[in-house]
């Protein structure tokens, strides 16, 4: 909030780009039951490719259309969500 409403919106958009791509990844990766390990791996690779494409498209869309973007807030939040999502694999069920 110390950087104003445009900073807050920039941070929100930075997190939303990665969050929405991650949600699509989850839907695509678990959409149907796979019978073999190869089919499951193929589904995960396809879901990851779609996720990367959505991230690139989301970044491009925001950067091209939001003129008052605060780059530090936008990219800072984006990088934080990428790090947090990649660290989720280390969370145990205990």
Secondary structure, 3 states (H helix, E strand, C coil): CCCHHHHHHHHHHHHHHHHHHHHHHHHHHCCCCCCCHHHHHHHHHHHHHHHHHHHHHHHHHHHHHCCCCCHHHHHHHHHHHHHHHHHHHHCCCC
